[in-house]
């Protein structure tokens, strides 16, 4: 289940079948990305379906540098909920949120901040 804070931070969500349709791949491929940690999905809504923050999806694939950032944050022992919180929370030093910076192709800046979380 997602926290109220995450619900407030993430403006839009996508279901796994919608992502697979957008990418033109079987839904099992999207599920495998979740299982392997390349993508985060959380159970939400009345039927507790797996959903992904829509900001993670960029047309035919993932936002550039997202999976590497997820790996860095997991190495820092962040839970999936903490990762979503970190990605969507404004950081004045960026400026904006890390996910906004990733969408704007400023992945190096985001990864640098994620690596600092390992310390």
Backbone as ProteinMPNN parsed JSONL, in Angstrom:
{"seq_chain_A": "XXXXXXXXXXXXXXXXXXXXXXXXXXXXXXXXXXXXXXXXXXXXXXXXXXXXXXXXXXXXXXXXXXXXXXXXXXXXXXXXXXXXXXXXXXXXXXXXXXXXXXXXXXXXXXXXXXXXXXX", "coords_chain_A": {"N_chain_A": [[0.847, -1.181, 0.0], [0.437, 2.297, -0.633], [1.803, 5.258, 0.807], [0.191, 8.133, 2.284], [1.688, 10.396, 1.798], [3.14, 9.775, -0.524], [1.028, 9.483, -2.293], [0.223, 12.124, -2.389], [2.469, 13.313, -3.535], [2.926, 12.135, -6.072], [1.635, 12.838, -9.131], [0.344, 11.402, -11.225], [-0.476, 8.105, -12.311], [0.277, 4.89, -13.812], [-1.11, 1.861, -15.074], [0.255, -1.461, -15.324], [-0.551, -2.98, -17.681], [-1.244, -0.847, -19.383], [1.205, 0.402, -19.785], [2.595, -1.636, -21.098], [1.11, -1.757, -23.431], [1.591, 0.8, -24.485], [4.328, 0.619, -24.976], [4.374, -1.498, -26.697], [4.922, -4.141, -25.98], [4.764, -7.414, -24.373], [2.804, -7.679, -21.356], [4.068, -9.165, -19.453], [6.748, -8.599, -19.796], [6.965, -6.023, -18.763], [6.255, -6.563, -16.127], [8.446, -8.178, -15.454], [10.447, -6.238, -15.459], [9.748, -4.826, -13.181], [10.069, -6.844, -11.248], [12.835, -7.272, -11.491], [13.838, -4.908, -10.571], [14.273, -2.708, -12.174], [12.255, -0.987, -12.467], [9.747, 0.609, -10.514], [6.809, -0.44, -8.983], [3.768, 0.026, -7.275], [1.168, -1.187, -5.122], [-2.033, 0.051, -5.366], [-5.107, 1.941, -5.091], [-8.615, 0.953, -5.169], [-8.745, -1.767, -5.912], [-6.224, -2.591, -5.45], [-4.254, -2.728, -7.501], [-1.187, -3.132, -9.321], [0.713, -0.274, -9.918], [2.545, 2.26, -11.643], [4.472, 5.201, -11.185], [3.583, 7.679, -13.472], [5.448, 9.486, -14.424], [7.777, 8.057, -14.67], [7.772, 6.903, -17.12], [8.701, 7.293, -20.435], [7.563, 7.864, -23.338], [8.445, 5.405, -25.574], [9.83, 3.927, -23.659], [11.652, 3.713, -20.52], [12.283, 6.616, -18.485], [15.311, 8.188, -19.131], [18.214, 7.211, -17.359], [16.792, 6.44, -15.12], [16.648, 3.716, -14.147], [19.296, 3.27, -13.309], [19.493, 5.165, -11.276], [17.577, 4.162, -9.516], [18.881, 1.809, -8.751], [21.137, 2.85, -7.393], [19.858, 4.098, -5.195], [18.621, 1.91, -4.008], [20.893, 0.531, -3.233], [21.629, 2.198, -1.219], [19.967, 1.379, 0.689], [17.294, 2.195, 0.552], [13.767, 1.88, 0.7], [11.154, 0.924, -1.63], [9.043, 2.759, -1.364], [10.376, 4.872, -0.09], [12.157, 5.555, -2.104], [10.455, 6.504, -4.136], [9.411, 8.693, -2.765], [11.806, 10.215, -2.43], [12.488, 10.707, -5.113], [10.367, 12.336, -5.98], [10.299, 14.522, -4.324], [10.924, 17.936, -3.909], [14.146, 19.344, -4.395], [16.114, 21.843, -3.491], [18.746, 22.208, -4.371], [18.827, 21.182, -6.925], [17.586, 22.68, -9.312], [14.193, 21.781, -8.285], [12.495, 18.585, -8.446], [14.11, 15.333, -8.214], [12.998, 13.522, -10.144], [11.955, 15.275, -12.035], [14.319, 16.394, -12.943], [15.509, 14.124, -14.102], [13.708, 13.636, -16.199], [14.228, 15.89, -17.664], [16.654, 15.237, -18.696], [18.876, 15.485, -16.993], [20.468, 13.609, -15.702], [23.012, 13.053, -14.61], [23.372, 14.893, -12.534], [21.355, 14.052, -10.791], [22.133, 11.407, -10.224], [24.522, 11.913, -8.906], [23.595, 13.066, -6.531], [22.125, 10.907, -5.572], [24.176, 9.056, -5.144], [25.402, 10.307, -3.005], [23.707, 9.618, -0.995], [24.57, 7.147, -0.251], [26.55, 7.485, 1.539]], "CA_chain_A": [[0.0, 0.0, 0.0], [1.219, 3.52, -0.712], [1.55, 6.197, 1.894], [-0.515, 9.356, 1.905], [2.665, 11.34, 1.26], [3.411, 9.401, -1.916], [-0.174, 9.823, -3.052], [0.228, 13.581, -2.577], [3.625, 13.693, -4.354], [2.874, 11.593, -7.437], [0.4, 13.353, -9.734], [-0.312, 10.485, -12.172], [-0.027, 6.714, -12.25], [-0.072, 4.048, -14.963], [-1.215, 0.424, -14.848], [1.235, -2.213, -16.114], [-1.024, -3.262, -19.042], [-1.191, 0.383, -20.187], [2.61, 0.6, -20.149], [2.948, -2.637, -22.115], [0.46, -1.349, -24.676], [2.312, 1.972, -25.003], [5.634, 0.183, -25.459], [4.233, -2.566, -27.683], [5.554, -5.36, -25.465], [3.858, -8.155, -23.492], [2.76, -7.175, -19.983], [5.049, -9.925, -18.664], [8.032, -7.894, -19.887], [6.896, -4.909, -17.802], [6.313, -7.206, -14.795], [9.835, -8.59, -15.241], [11.212, -5.031, -15.107], [9.431, -4.551, -11.777], [10.721, -7.891, -10.443], [14.294, -7.128, -11.535], [14.221, -3.657, -9.929], [14.495, -1.622, -13.132], [11.061, -0.161, -12.412], [9.02, 0.466, -9.254], [5.351, -0.435, -9.037], [3.165, -0.13, -5.953], [-0.248, -1.555, -5.133], [-2.854, 1.173, -4.937], [-6.473, 1.963, -5.588], [-9.542, 0.055, -4.479], [-8.454, -3.18, -6.191], [-4.795, -2.807, -5.137], [-3.522, -3.078, -8.709], [0.154, -2.571, -9.442], [0.77, 0.935, -10.723], [3.86, 2.893, -11.746], [4.361, 6.646, -11.411], [3.597, 7.968, -14.905], [6.66, 10.25, -14.745], [8.868, 7.116, -14.942], [7.615, 6.407, -18.481], [9.005, 8.294, -21.456], [7.238, 7.326, -24.658], [8.645, 3.979, -25.804], [10.681, 3.295, -22.652], [11.819, 4.381, -19.23], [13.025, 7.872, -18.445], [16.751, 7.937, -19.151], [18.931, 7.195, -16.081], [15.943, 6.044, -13.991], [17.003, 2.431, -13.55], [20.565, 3.445, -12.591], [19.196, 5.909, -10.049], [16.904, 3.215, -8.624], [19.916, 0.913, -8.22], [21.909, 3.6, -6.392], [19.055, 4.309, -3.996], [18.465, 0.609, -3.334], [22.181, 0.262, -2.583], [21.631, 3.017, 0.0], [18.975, 0.722, 1.546], [15.988, 2.835, 0.458], [12.64, 1.046, 0.298], [10.514, 1.476, -2.823], [8.292, 3.963, -0.96], [11.36, 5.944, 0.16], [12.699, 5.949, -3.408], [9.452, 7.359, -4.778], [9.416, 9.942, -1.989], [13.033, 10.949, -2.757], [12.435, 11.149, -6.508], [9.322, 13.324, -6.224], [10.403, 15.636, -3.381], [11.755, 19.054, -4.388], [15.477, 19.517, -3.818], [16.546, 23.166, -3.946], [20.053, 22.179, -5.022], [18.741, 20.717, -8.315], [16.351, 22.827, -8.536], [13.092, 20.894, -8.626], [12.595, 17.23, -7.911], [14.975, 14.465, -9.014], [12.334, 12.965, -11.318], [11.901, 16.354, -13.031], [15.664, 16.502, -13.513], [15.709, 12.974, -14.992], [12.897, 13.877, -17.393], [14.922, 16.949, -18.41], [17.947, 14.679, -19.083], [19.936, 15.929, -16.092], [20.702, 12.41, -14.914], [24.284, 13.091, -13.874], [23.13, 15.625, -11.28], [20.535, 13.211, -9.916], [22.954, 10.282, -9.768], [25.482, 12.444, -7.933], [22.875, 13.203, -5.261], [21.784, 9.556, -5.119], [25.406, 8.466, -4.602], [25.645, 10.919, -1.702], [22.876, 8.903, -0.033], [25.301, 5.95, 0.166], [27.521, 7.844, 2.589]], "C_chain_A": [[0.896, 1.249, 0.0], [0.858, 4.439, 0.44], [0.808, 7.414, 1.368], [0.448, 10.372, 1.293], [2.965, 11.037, -0.204], [2.213, 9.747, -2.791], [-0.212, 11.319, -3.353], [1.345, 14.021, -3.528], [3.487, 13.301, -5.823], [1.555, 12.008, -8.099], [-0.35, 12.365, -10.637], [0.345, 9.11, -12.103], [-0.438, 5.988, -13.512], [-0.138, 2.588, -14.515], [-0.213, -0.288, -15.763], [0.719, -2.554, -17.515], [-0.996, -2.02, -19.951], [0.238, 0.676, -20.65], [2.997, -0.378, -21.254], [2.326, -2.277, -23.458], [1.196, -0.17, -25.313], [3.648, 1.571, -25.607], [5.548, -0.878, -26.549], [4.931, -3.85, -27.283], [4.532, -6.114, -24.614], [3.914, -7.601, -22.068], [3.759, -7.925, -19.093], [6.424, -9.264, -18.702], [8.079, -6.727, -18.901], [6.965, -5.469, -16.381], [7.743, -7.642, -14.462], [10.717, -7.403, -14.866], [10.975, -4.651, -13.646], [10.155, -5.556, -10.89], [12.232, -7.71, -10.381], [14.768, -5.805, -10.914], [14.503, -2.512, -10.88], [13.355, -0.602, -13.108], [10.383, -0.408, -11.07], [7.528, 0.524, -9.543], [4.843, -0.654, -7.618], [1.697, -0.501, -6.116], [-1.04, -0.381, -4.585], [-4.233, 1.083, -5.555], [-7.331, 0.932, -4.882], [-9.264, -1.43, -4.73], [-6.984, -3.53, -5.99], [-4.0, -3.311, -6.336], [-2.133, -2.45, -8.686], [0.114, -1.376, -10.381], [2.157, 1.557, -10.595], [3.646, 4.399, -11.86], [4.528, 6.949, -12.906], [4.862, 8.716, -15.324], [7.85, 9.344, -15.052], [8.886, 6.687, -16.41], [7.828, 7.546, -19.469], [8.761, 7.677, -22.825], [7.458, 5.835, -24.748], [9.509, 3.278, -24.756], [10.675, 4.049, -21.344], [12.51, 5.728, -19.417], [14.505, 7.524, -18.332], [17.34, 8.108, -17.744], [18.076, 6.766, -14.89], [16.418, 4.752, -13.354], [18.34, 2.504, -12.806], [20.375, 4.179, -11.271], [18.502, 4.994, -9.04], [17.918, 2.282, -7.972], [20.733, 1.61, -7.13], [21.129, 3.765, -5.094], [18.784, 3.001, -3.255], [19.756, 0.216, -2.622], [22.318, 1.054, -1.287], [20.56, 2.531, 0.978], [17.634, 1.444, 1.6], [14.939, 1.776, 0.112], [12.04, 1.657, -0.968], [9.741, 2.752, -2.488], [9.24, 5.132, -0.72], [11.965, 6.445, -1.144], [11.723, 6.874, -4.121], [9.401, 8.711, -4.081], [10.618, 10.801, -2.379], [12.958, 11.521, -4.17], [11.452, 12.29, -6.743], [9.366, 14.522, -5.274], [11.366, 16.688, -3.919], [13.082, 19.087, -3.645], [16.026, 20.833, -4.357], [17.882, 23.163, -4.685], [19.963, 21.732, -6.485], [18.469, 21.835, -9.329], [15.266, 21.898, -9.062], [13.279, 19.533, -7.993], [13.536, 16.398, -8.787], [14.279, 13.888, -10.249], [12.198, 14.024, -12.405], [13.256, 16.496, -13.726], [15.946, 15.336, -14.461], [14.945, 13.171, -16.293], [13.561, 14.915, -18.287], [16.328, 16.535, -18.832], [19.111, 15.267, -18.281], [20.286, 14.794, -15.129], [21.972, 12.428, -14.101], [24.104, 13.787, -12.534], [22.358, 14.763, -10.289], [21.36, 12.058, -9.365], [23.98, 10.726, -8.73], [24.825, 12.567, -6.561], [22.477, 11.843, -4.69], [23.01, 8.864, -4.519], [25.735, 9.045, -3.225], [24.82, 10.234, -0.616], [23.559, 7.631, 0.469], [26.246, 6.217, 1.337], [26.876, 7.823, 3.951]], "O_chain_A": [[1.985, 1.238, 0.574], [-0.251, 4.394, 0.971], [0.8, 7.688, 0.168], [0.08, 11.118, 0.386], [3.034, 11.949, -1.028], [2.374, 10.247, -3.904], [-0.628, 11.732, -4.435], [1.183, 15.003, -4.252], [3.887, 14.054, -6.712], [0.483, 11.578, -7.674], [-1.564, 12.486, -10.795], [1.547, 8.979, -11.871], [-1.372, 6.397, -14.202], [0.661, 2.136, -13.694], [0.126, 0.212, -16.835], [1.482, -2.431, -18.474], [-0.751, -2.137, -21.151], [0.453, 1.14, -21.77], [3.647, 0.002, -22.227], [2.946, -2.469, -24.504], [1.402, -0.141, -26.526], [4.059, 2.117, -26.631], [6.529, -1.134, -27.247], [5.468, -4.566, -28.128], [3.541, -5.529, -24.177], [4.954, -7.11, -21.63], [4.237, -7.381, -18.097], [7.183, -9.361, -17.738], [9.111, -6.474, -18.279], [7.655, -4.911, -15.528], [8.196, -7.493, -13.327], [11.629, -7.538, -14.051], [11.894, -4.207, -12.957], [10.781, -5.178, -9.899], [12.847, -7.961, -9.345], [15.971, -5.601, -10.748], [14.931, -1.444, -10.443], [13.473, 0.495, -13.653], [10.439, -1.52, -10.544], [7.047, 1.411, -10.248], [5.421, -1.428, -6.855], [1.067, -0.171, -7.121], [-0.767, 0.12, -3.494], [-4.49, 0.254, -6.428], [-6.832, 0.132, -4.09], [-9.52, -2.262, -3.859], [-6.551, -4.634, -6.321], [-3.172, -4.212, -6.205], [-1.927, -1.382, -8.11], [-0.434, -1.444, -11.481], [2.841, 1.402, -9.583], [2.732, 4.837, -12.56], [5.503, 6.522, -13.526], [5.3, 8.59, -16.468], [8.834, 9.802, -15.632], [9.892, 6.167, -16.893], [7.223, 8.612, -19.359], [9.648, 7.044, -23.399], [6.758, 5.064, -24.091], [9.886, 2.123, -24.96], [9.821, 4.899, -21.089], [13.231, 5.94, -20.392], [14.896, 6.671, -17.534], [16.992, 9.049, -17.032], [18.571, 6.729, -13.764], [16.578, 4.693, -12.135], [18.497, 1.858, -11.77], [21.015, 3.855, -10.271], [18.802, 5.043, -7.847], [17.826, 1.997, -6.778], [20.989, 1.033, -6.074], [21.685, 3.589, -4.01], [18.724, 2.979, -2.026], [19.72, -0.364, -1.536], [23.03, 0.643, -0.371], [20.28, 3.194, 1.977], [16.909, 1.323, 2.588], [15.205, 0.875, -0.684], [12.379, 2.782, -1.336], [9.782, 3.719, -3.248], [8.94, 6.262, -1.106], [12.255, 7.634, -1.276], [12.122, 7.911, -4.65], [9.352, 9.752, -4.736], [10.462, 11.995, -2.634], [13.318, 12.675, -4.399], [11.679, 13.127, -7.616], [8.556, 15.44, -5.403], [12.482, 16.372, -4.333], [13.139, 18.886, -2.432], [16.365, 20.932, -5.536], [18.123, 24.022, -5.532], [20.935, 21.889, -7.223], [19.258, 21.863, -10.274], [15.397, 21.308, -10.134], [14.121, 19.352, -7.113], [13.74, 16.716, -9.959], [14.905, 13.775, -11.303], [12.315, 13.703, -13.588], [13.327, 16.694, -14.939], [16.557, 15.531, -15.512], [15.475, 12.904, -17.372], [13.474, 14.839, -19.512], [17.114, 17.373, -19.276], [20.189, 15.513, -18.821], [20.385, 14.988, -13.918], [22.008, 11.871, -13.004], [24.621, 13.327, -11.516], [22.666, 14.744, -9.097], [21.297, 11.764, -8.171], [24.269, 9.993, -7.785], [25.427, 12.214, -5.546], [22.49, 11.646, -3.475], [22.902, 8.17, -3.508], [26.286, 8.347, -2.374], [25.192, 10.266, 0.557], [23.17, 7.092, 1.505], [26.68, 5.295, 2.028], [27.539, 8.098, 4.952]]}, "name": "protein", "num_of_chains": 1, "seq": "XXXXXXXXXXXXXXXXXXXXXXXXXXXXXXXXXXXXXXXXXXXXXXXXXXXXXXXXXXXXXXXXXXXXXXXXXXXXXXXXXXXXXXXXXXXXXXXXXXXXXXXXXXXXXXXXXXXXXXX"}
